[in-house]
Amino acid sequence: MKHEKKFSIEKQQAKWGFAFTIPCLLFFAVFSFYPIISAFITSLTNRDAIKRTWDFIGLDNYVYLFTQSNGGFSLINSLKATGIFTIGTFIPMVVVSLILAVMIMQLRKPGQSKMFELAFYTPAVLSSVVAATIWMILFQPTGLFNQLSNFVMRSSGRDFQWLTNDNMLRISTIIVYFWKYIGYFTILFITGLASIPPTIYEAAIVDGSSRWHTFWKITLPLLKPTIMLVSIMAMLQCLKTFSTQYMFVQGGTAREPIDVITMNIYYTGVVNRRLGRSSAMSIILFVIMLFFTFLQFKTQKGDEDVEY
Amino acid sequence: MKKALVLLLCLVMTLTSVFAQGASEPKADEPITLEFWTHEDSARQVLEERYIEEFKQLHPNVTVNVTRQSAEKLRELIQTAFASGEGPSFFNLPIENEFQYIEAGRVAPADYKTLGFKDAKDLLANYQDGMIDAVYYDGDVYGLPLELTNWSIFLNKKVFRDAGLDPEKDYPKTWEEMKEVSKKIVIRDGDIITRRGFDFRYSYELTYFIPMVEQLGGSLSEKDGCVNKEAWVKALTFMKEWGPQGENLGNPTLTAARKLFNKDNNDIAMCNTGLYQEARILSDNAAFYNSGEWMVVPYPVFEDAVKDVAGCYYGHFYMVNADKPKAEQQMAWELIKYFLLTEGHAEEYLTQVGLIQPTKALMEGATYAAQPYSEVFKNDFARSHIVYYGKGATEIQSAINSAIKQVMLQGTDPSVAYDALQKNVLEILAD
């Protein structure tokens, strides 16, 4: 009898819980689930943006993307460009934001740490388009970055080709992205670091642990959930990068070295009207992101349950 | 039973009459809202805002909502809107982006009666021969030209003199001279260019680059792609020599030449643009416009050209969305007529905005002749043809742009770049 009553209360609570999640589920269904299904169906067609009719062509778009050049802007090149950008941005961003967070946490005066947090976070608030436009000016041969490069390299009148050389162009987009999002991930790490109880550090000091030893043996293991969160978020964000590359190409740079998948989706679908083919690219990107997220969860499984 | 049958018949008749009215001619006072999407042009905006106000006084039931975007953004906006079935009442785009709407049946044939013509032939007869053939499709005309534009070379005389050149004598007549003159004008701090002689309008390759290829005997064909490898490689080699891998006279990542030209800041001597630039110089820098320190010279040719071809001309045509109700379509044509065919308007578009609407009356009239350097543009028109607007025009332009950047910025051998380009163009055409 007692058991029945408990079950009834749980059921009652579950009903309310379900009711509260309905708006979120609806939002997800309309704005995430429906577009994914719709994109998948479109990817099986030869739909053109302005033609009234289209046909189902099965997996032809997928076969085309892996065998043809897509008018000179192949999916294979886009996978390469996205891979270079993601590896070049995601790993340094996670490492440097962690180092910055630890350094900021070391500051004794709260005012100082707040000032640094604000300074690092500010670029994240700026629109990506505005940020890319500003950096385009800075990367011009007559721009500040080239002058700074000449100053550092003790040269004069040298064009470091920030926008014209393939590798320098890739580095330029990485710098813009790194500058824009480093503060955001630093703040996430600061939040993670703040949640580690100070008593653990106090015990470590009593035991005579050095700072370096404390970082490796206490901070890093206890920060694993935050590291996983930040690395997944950073990687997904890098895989979805668009505005920086788009603005650079609009500014006249070559497209191939920085033709990331999202930009190829945009040009194929919006500019060249091939909605079926661009939807197939979107689905491929979705599968890649799903795979890497799953992989990260899988490799970090078991380390998640951190107890203080 | 009988009563029920009579009632049913009455209902059917009532409904029929209601729907029949919906499809009939619109009532004069029926409220109509026109969505008009166009590209940004400050001088034209002033003129057309005035026309719209005048039109609204003549048609108090009409509301006109205008959306202005950059040319690049507008193309994408219109395409996306049509894809979702939400296009504007009427719009304009360059013909190489617009023709596909005619082919796909998304724009309506001209309403000849509203426009004041008997039929398509009567409308065509109003314009210079062949000038609006691009919008004549399956016996109907699908758009009226807001502008038909060709590009010649604008030149800053002060910069020429500063480089020790006489603008009247030393202006470049050939591409080889363009390179030599630019080498004399260019100023660099080490490798860094601080003043350019001339630079191209990159990303408009169908307009400026195809004529260069044609001068050398090549062409772009809807059937065979990039015809005559030798000519294409020669033109690509010229571009390579122009860029940072060659003589370092300019490149696509630098600020667009025509944007710098109006400022008269001693950083560019020549740019490639249309008659409309005159109105923009006046608007941006009246002192420079009035100084007489600029001039317009013809589009150059290669020394060993086998064909005398000037830069292609392109058109922006006002077109009406075929998906809109008939009343809205008719009113859109009415407004287009007011914009373009009202007496004196073509002359205002020309004198205040620098846009050429190629009617016989305008092109043979005194207003066109009085426009500064109109003769240069007229002669270049005679040497040119309309831009390629056939299958895959946008994609082919991107592919050519990519080939040019490969040779200019990435140091690719022009022959290798051509082979890749031809493969890509054939793939686009076969797709």
Interface residues (C-beta under 8 A of the other chain):
Chain A: D48 A49 I50 K51 R52 Q68 S69 G71 G72 F73 Q140 P141 T142 N146 S156 G157 R158 D159 Q161 L163 T164 N165 D166 Q250 G251 G252 T253 A254 R255 E256 Y267 V270 V271 N272 R273 L275
Chain B: E72 R75 E76 Q79 T80 F82 A83 Q100 Y101 A104 G105 R106 R188 D189 G190 D191 I192 I193 T194 Y202 S203 P244 N251 P252 T253 L254 G392 T394 E395 I396 S398 A399 S402 A403 K405 Q406 L409 Q410 A420 L421 K423 N424 E427 I428 D431
